[in-house]
């Protein structure tokens, strides 16, 4: 059974689960960092300084993020009234 670092105490199930998900998130963070470097974002920001989202999209020839259209809320209908 895994132990807490520097102790002989076993991890609780919650602590073990937290470590597992932290491990999984590490892969996602690594992939994100790799993608950012490959697209040239650090070099772009180093050359031009702070930029707006739209300036970055234009400079790297990216597609803008999809922004879902907010539908108007449906009107509230009153329940049908029964005849006496």
Protein Blocks (a to p, Z undefined) as FASTA:
>chain_A
ZZdehiabdcdfklmmmmmmmmmmmmmmmmmmmmmmmnommmmmmmnopadfklmmmmno
pacdddddddddddddddddddZZ
